[in-house]
Amino acid sequence: MFSTVVEMMSHVFIQRAILVGILVSLCAALLGVSLVLKRYSMIGDGLSHVGFGIMTVSSAIGVATPLYIAIPGVTVCAILLLKIGNSKKIKSDSSIALISSTALAIGVAVTSVTTGMNTDICNFMFGSILAMSKSDVMISVIVSIIVAILFIIYYRKLFAVTFDEEFAKASGLKSNRYTSLIAVLTALIIVVGMRMMGVMLISSIIIFPALTSMRVFKSFKSVVISSGAVSVISFLVGIYLAYIYNISTGATIVLVNLMLFILFSIIEKIIHE
């Protein structure tokens, strides 16, 4: 096993993937706790579809680094999703389905009349550690660090709006501002994580660690800490197994997350017996 790890680390693309993967997995798990508790779990899936649409259109028109376009584009869509979801005319799940399906359709349509469904598009859909360039790594690291810092700074306020938004409002906290912050940070992580996990799987690293940790832990702080640990462990084990058995990295990480979810569910039953 040790020799395999040494062999893995000799590849530059593996080093890039591990650096970005640990940071993205950690940030996704931290945000995932708030999203799951506020029942915004599907916003990650919706934003990933929006990211796909923007990145494929950017690639089709020749943008060298689609992330430069996708990051502000998906961030704006995240805020738009919240505003539409808060209106009485369209519910949040409907707004997510509306915007995500439209963005996905635009991406596929533009791609089909330009470059076609080539390798880059498959990488966007299902992820590939080989698809991460130096600029992708640099942007991903910077964005992940910013997200982590903002989460730590506003931890108490995010905790307040997550558990009781109405009480937070009554206490004078501008809850809409911090709910928007959660959505924006999620949008940033979705975009930078798409290269690694792909559109179809990126939302899993947001949802799985939180749900897994909630099987055993009950306090917000313990769930957040556990989610971060579960997410990073799932990524490291996943990328190791993917390297050994030549399986899709994103899919392997999701399957490891699933195994940990089952394990924690068993532990929960044992504890409560």
C-alpha positions in Angstrom: 0.0 0.0 0.0 2.8 2.4 0.9 4.6 1.8 -2.4 1.3 2.5 -4.3 0.9 5.8 -2.4 4.4 6.8 -3.3 3.8 5.8 -6.9 0.6 7.9 -7.0 2.3 10.9 -5.5 5.0 10.8 -8.2 2.4 12.0 -10.7 1.9 15.8 -10.9 -1.8 15.5 -11.8 -2.4 13.3 -8.7 -0.7 15.9 -6.5 -3.0 18.6 -8.0 -6.1 16.5 -7.6 -5.3 15.7 -3.9 -4.6 19.3 -3.1 -7.8 20.5 -4.7 -9.8 17.5 -3.6 -9.1 17.9 0.1 -9.9 21.6 0.1 -13.1 21.3 -2.0 -14.3 18.2 -0.1 -13.8 20.0 3.2 -15.6 23.2 2.2 -18.4 21.2 0.5 -19.0 19.2 3.7 -19.0 22.4 5.9 -21.6 24.1 3.7 -23.5 20.8 3.3 -24.6 20.8 7.0 -26.4 24.1 6.6 -27.9 23.1 3.2 -29.2 19.8 4.5 -30.7 21.3 7.7 -32.3 24.2 5.7 -33.6 21.7 3.1 -31.6 23.3 0.4 -29.9 20.0 -0.6 -30.9 20.1 -4.2 -29.5 23.6 -4.8 -26.1 22.0 -5.3 -27.4 19.8 -8.1 -29.2 22.8 -9.7 -26.1 25.0 -9.6 -23.9 22.2 -11.0 -26.2 22.1 -14.1 -25.9 25.9 -14.4 -22.2 25.6 -14.1 -22.2 23.0 -16.9 -24.2 25.3 -19.1 -21.9 28.2 -18.6 -18.7 26.2 -18.9 -19.7 24.4 -22.1 -20.8 27.7 -23.7 -17.5 29.3 -22.6 -15.5 26.4 -24.1 -17.5 26.6 -27.3 -16.7 30.3 -27.8 -13.0 29.7 -27.1 -12.6 30.9 -23.5 -9.2 29.4 -22.3 -10.3 29.2 -18.7 -14.0 28.6 -18.4 -13.8 28.9 -14.6 -13.4 32.7 -14.9 -16.8 32.9 -16.5 -18.5 30.1 -14.5 -17.7 31.4 -11.1 -19.5 34.8 -11.4 -22.3 33.3 -13.5 -23.1 30.5 -11.1 -22.9 32.9 -8.2 -25.5 35.2 -9.7 -27.7 32.2 -10.4 -27.4 31.1 -6.8 -28.8 34.4 -5.6 -31.5 34.3 -8.3 -32.5 30.9 -7.2 -33.0 32.1 -3.6 -35.0 35.1 -4.7 -37.3 33.0 -6.9 -37.6 30.4 -4.3 -38.7 32.9 -1.7 -41.5 34.2 -3.9 -45.0 32.9 -3.4 -45.5 32.2 -7.1 -42.8 29.6 -7.6 -41.6 27.2 -4.8 -37.8 26.6 -4.3 -37.8 23.1 -5.7 -39.6 24.3 -8.8 -37.2 27.2 -9.3 -34.2 24.9 -9.0 -35.7 22.5 -11.6 -36.6 25.4 -13.9 -33.2 27.1 -14.0 -31.0 23.9 -13.9 -32.8 22.2 -16.7 -32.7 25.3 -18.8 -29.0 25.8 -18.2 -28.3 22.2 -19.0 -30.4 22.3 -22.2 -28.5 25.5 -23.3 -25.2 23.8 -22.7 -26.0 20.7 -24.6 -27.6 22.6 -27.5 -24.6 24.9 -27.9 -22.2 22.0 -27.7 -24.1 19.9 -30.3 -23.8 22.7 -32.9 -20.2 23.6 -32.2 -17.6 21.1 -30.8 -20.0 18.1 -30.3 -19.9 15.8 -27.3 -16.1 15.6 -27.0 -13.8 14.6 -24.2 -14.0 18.0 -22.5 -17.8 17.8 -22.3 -17.6 14.3 -20.8 -15.1 15.6 -18.2 -17.6 18.4 -17.3 -20.3 15.7 -16.9 -18.5 13.0 -15.0 -15.3 14.7 -13.8 -11.6 13.9 -14.5 -8.5 14.6 -12.5 -6.6 14.8 -15.8 -8.8 17.7 -16.8 -7.3 20.0 -14.1 -4.8 22.4 -15.4 -2.5 24.6 -13.4 -4.8 27.6 -13.7 -7.8 25.4 -12.5 -5.8 24.3 -9.5 -4.7 27.8 -8.6 -8.3 29.1 -8.9 -9.7 26.2 -6.9 -7.2 26.6 -4.1 -7.8 30.3 -3.8 -11.6 30.0 -3.9 -11.6 27.1 -1.4 -9.4 29.0 1.1 -11.7 32.1 0.8 -14.8 29.9 1.4 -13.3 28.2 4.4 -12.2 31.6 5.9 -15.7 33.1 5.4 -17.4 30.0 6.9 -15.2 30.3 10.0 -15.7 34.1 10.4 -19.5 33.9 10.0 -19.9 30.5 11.8 -22.2 31.7 14.6 -24.4 33.7 12.2 -24.7 30.8 9.8 -25.5 28.5 12.7 -28.3 31.0 13.8 -29.9 31.2 10.4 -29.6 27.4 9.8 -31.5 26.4 13.0 -34.1 29.1 13.5 -34.2 31.8 10.8 -37.3 33.5 12.3 -35.7 33.8 15.7 -32.5 35.1 14.0 -34.6 37.8 12.3 -36.3 38.7 15.6 -32.9 39.1 17.2 -31.9 41.7 14.6 -29.8 39.4 12.4 -30.1 40.0 8.7 -30.9 36.4 7.9 -31.4 36.9 4.2 -27.9 38.2 3.9 -26.4 35.1 5.5 -28.7 32.7 3.7 -27.5 34.3 0.5 -23.9 33.9 1.7 -24.5 30.2 2.1 -25.8 30.0 -1.5 -22.9 32.0 -2.9 -20.3 29.9 -1.1 -22.0 26.8 -2.3 -21.9 28.2 -5.9 -18.2 28.8 -5.6 -17.5 25.3 -4.4 -19.7 23.7 -7.0 -17.8 25.4 -9.8 -14.3 24.6 -8.6 -15.3 21.0 -7.8 -16.9 20.2 -11.1 -13.6 19.4 -12.8 -12.9 16.7 -10.2 -16.4 15.3 -9.6 -18.4 16.3 -12.6 -21.8 17.8 -12.9 -23.6 14.6 -12.2 -21.8 13.8 -8.9 -20.6 17.1 -7.4 -23.8 17.5 -5.2 -23.0 14.2 -3.5 -20.0 15.5 -1.7 -22.2 18.3 -0.3 -25.1 16.0 0.9 -23.5 12.7 1.9 -21.0 13.8 4.6 -23.7 15.8 6.4 -26.3 13.0 6.3 -23.7 10.5 7.4 -22.5 12.5 10.4 -26.1 13.2 11.4 -26.6 9.5 11.9 -24.3 9.6 15.0 -23.8 13.2 16.0 -26.5 15.6 17.0 -25.0 19.0 17.8 -24.2 21.4 15.0 -20.5 21.7 15.9 -19.9 18.0 16.1 -21.8 17.4 12.8 -19.7 20.0 11.1 -16.4 18.6 12.4 -17.5 15.0 11.6 -18.7 16.0 8.1 -15.4 17.6 7.3 -13.5 14.5 8.4 -15.9 12.1 6.6 -15.6 14.1 3.4 -11.8 14.3 3.3 -11.5 10.6 4.2 -13.9 9.6 1.5 -12.0 11.6 -1.0 -8.6 10.2 -0.1 -9.8 6.6 0.0 -11.8 7.2 -3.2 -8.9 8.5 -5.2 -6.6 5.7 -3.9 -9.1 3.0 -5.0 -9.7 4.8 -8.3 -6.0 4.8 -9.0 -5.6 1.1 -8.1 -8.6 -0.2 -10.0 -8.7 2.4 -12.8 -12.3 3.5 -11.9 -13.8 7.0 -12.3 -12.5 9.1 -9.4 -15.8 10.9 -8.9 -17.9 7.7 -8.9 -15.5 6.0 -6.5 -15.6 8.9 -4.0 -19.4 8.8 -4.0 -19.4 5.0 -3.4 -17.0 5.4 -0.5 -19.3 8.1 0.9 -22.2 5.6 0.6 -20.2 2.9 2.5 -19.5 5.4 5.3 -23.2 6.4 5.4 -24.2 2.7 5.8 -21.5 2.2 8.5 -22.7 5.2 10.5 -26.3 4.1 10.1 -25.3 0.7 11.6 -23.5 2.5 14.4 -26.6 4.6 15.1 -28.7 1.5 15.5 -26.2 -0.1 17.8 -26.0 3.1 20.0 -29.8 3.4 20.3 -30.5 -0.2 21.1 
